[in-house]
Amino acid sequence: MTTLRETAIGETVKIVKVHGEGAVRRRIMDMGITRGTEITVRKVAPLGDPIEVTVRGYELSIRKADAEMVEVS
């Protein structure tokens, strides 16, 4: 299993599954991170948190902890 957190800068991947439970999972999905969506990692902050991605045509910053819940291929 590869997660969004492990994805290299500039790489485009497809979301396979969003793990987690309850409000955390719902918040991630409300940001447009849903199964089958393509997502590109644009850059990572100097200390590794947050990660900036492009999803559905807009830029989004996501925490490492949340990015680890997103399984990609």
Phi and psi in degrees as a GROMACS rama.xvg file:
@    title "Ramachandran Plot"
@    xaxis  label "Phi"
@    yaxis  label "Psi"
@TYPE xy
-107.023  139.297  THR-2
-109.401  166.014  THR-3
-61.6392  -32.8306  LEU-4
-62.5918  -32.373  ARG-5
-86.6958  -4.98412  GLU-6
-72.7314  136.599  THR-7
-74.874  155.023  ALA-8
-62.5008  133.7  ILE-9
88.7121  -8.38821  GLY-10
-85.4076  140.06  GLU-11
-108.051  128.77  THR-12
-131.253  166.511  VAL-13
-110.996  136.676  LYS-14
-76.275  128.526  ILE-15
-95.6824  -45.608  VAL-16
-159.282  147.052  LYS-17
-107.579  115.816  VAL-18
-86.4421  -179.578  HIS-19
102.307  175.634  GLY-20
-136.18  155.839  GLU-21
58.1766  -131.903  GLY-22
-64.5296  -34.7525  ALA-23
-65.5133  -47.5785  VAL-24
-62.9427  -42.5661  ARG-25
-62.3489  -41.3804  ARG-26
-63.5037  -42.3718  ARG-27
-62.5301  -45.0648  ILE-28
-68.2942  -33.1229  MET-29
-65.7935  -23.1129  ASP-30
-79.4896  -1.16786  MET-31
98.5113  3.79358  GLY-32
-89.9459  90.5975  ILE-33
-127.935  164.403  THR-34
-57.6911  134.943  ARG-35
90.4812  -9.98313  GLY-36
-80.7744  139.068  THR-37
-85.4365  141.864  GLU-38
-140.019  135.928  ILE-39
-115.861  131.123  THR-40
-84.1649  118.637  VAL-41
-90.1814  -48.8491  ARG-42
-161.605  164.117  LYS-43
-125.525  136.702  VAL-44
-61.2989  154.97  ALA-45
-51.8867  -36.7274  PRO-46
-93.4486  7.40145  LEU-47
90.1614  -3.39308  GLY-48
-141.281  121.807  ASP-49
-91.1622  -179.529  PRO-50
-110.77  131.595  ILE-51
-99.1574  127.131  GLU-52
-128.226  160.985  VAL-53
-111.299  123.13  THR-54
-138.395  130.013  VAL-55
53.6127  33.2398  ARG-56
87.4127  5.90933  GLY-57
-133.391  158.339  TYR-58
-86.4552  141.336  GLU-59
-141.541  135.311  LEU-60
-102.459  131.253  SER-61
-131.539  140.769  ILE-62
-70.121  154.174  ARG-63
-58.334  -40.7099  LYS-64
-61.4869  -39.231  ALA-65
-73.382  -38.3362  ASP-66
-64.2602  -27.9369  ALA-67
-71.6265  -18.9761  GLU-68
-84.1382  -7.18917  MET-69
-102.483  112.556  VAL-70
-86.5265  131.564  GLU-71
-127.94  165.673  VAL-72
